Structure formats: structure tokens, C-alpha cells
Amino acid sequence: MSDASTTATAPARRPHLLLADDDYEMRKLLRWSLEHAGYRVTECPDGHTLLKKLEAETGGGDGERYDLIVTDVRMPGVTGTEALRQGWLRGDWPPVILITAFPDPELRERALRLGAQA
């Protein structure tokens, strides 16, 4: 009889992504795609909610940590680029990917200067 020891391993942690888009259908489609790619996804319907979630992350809120932010550029109130600017000023945000249906080379350059990864 073999004395094989088995070691229980904890399940791998799935990266946690914060997704902000004011378009409900687009947000649901992105969530579905990202969850099927292995991410845990928390949704935000606008930029205000995105900022609140991130403030709670480091401000003693629910303690949730995000590995990545994916945000639409054009949203009412706080835009994706405004949220990125506030994160850049704060300096401790996770990587940010901006998405938009409106190609704009100037916007791309501004977003990259603010720290967007894509």
C-alpha cells in the first residue's frame, strides 16, 4: 500500500473586474463575456457608482479589491475619462481599460497620458 499524501489546494482566485457602462445591454453583454473568460465582475451603471465602489475599496468599505477597471468613455455625469483622471490623481487605482463606440485619436492620446492601459 502506498503512503501517498494528498494536499488540498485552495481554488484559484478569479480576477475581479469593475465594469462601468451606462448602456444596460452592452454592460450585460460585456459581463457575460468576461465571466465566461474567468473574471468575477461587479457592474456599475455610471461613473458615479464606479467612483463610489473604488472609494469603498480603499476607504474601509466592503474591503473588495479590484484587479482591473473597464469603463465606457461616454456616460452621463462622471465620464470614463473623468473617472480615470480622478484615479490618476489618487494614484492607487488598478489598471484601466476605456471602451467607446466613437473612435477619437485625441481622446486616445489623452486617456493614455492619464494612465489608461488600452
Number of C-alpha atoms within 10 A of each C-alpha: 3 4 5 6 6 6 6 6 6 6 6 6 9 13 14 18 23 23 24 29 27 18 13 13 10 12 19 14 10 18 20 13 12 15 15 10 10 12 19 17 20 15 20 20 16 22 27 17 14 22 18 13 21 21 14 14 16 14 11 9 12 10 11 13 17 19 16 18 22 20 29 22 25 21 19 12 10 17 20 28 22 17 18 27 18 14 20 15 11 9 10 10 21 16 17 24 20 20 16 12 8 9 9 9 9 8 13 15 12 13 22 15 12 18 18 21 11 12
